[in-house]
Amino acid sequence: MNKRINFEDTIFILNVRIKMIRDLIRLDTEPSIFYRQTMSDLEFISSCLDMLSDRFLDNLKFLDREIEADNILDAEWQLNQIINEISGGASPFAPAFFPDTAALTGKIRKDSQKRQKQIEESYEPAEHLTTEPVVSNAELNGLLGSM
């Protein structure tokens, strides 16, 4: 596999897949036809987020580290929202209809919470950082010739 991951595009596709699942559970379809694939899709999304999180945590020198962290955390939030919808009684894939739903969604939720905690602990959000200017005011004035 390619060592470089395009986080933005990968997260975009994962969010599209989550939206597809959300649309599926809102439509009037035959749940037994889509159940197995939907659960596989959720496991796939979770494993992709696991890979992205590992790459993120391994590389402390991302140029846009805070942005990537926020994007991963947003995708995790989206995943948790769909897991909550599926786990609820109104979903066509609810545990009342498919008993192994609870175990699958529970594992995905637990893995997601672990990833979120690791990412949140690995960086300080941008609003908490104090940035120092790269060029001082005196240097900037000198460069612009306004001294």
Secondary structure, DSSP 4 states (H G I P E B T S, - for coil): --S---HHHHHHHHHHHHHHHHHHHHS---HHHHHHHHHHHHHHHHHHHHHHHHHHHH-TT-TTHHHHHHHHHHHHHHHHHHHHHHHSTTSTT-TTT-TTHHHHHHHHHHHHHHHHHHHHHH---GGGPPPPPSS-HHHHHHHHT--
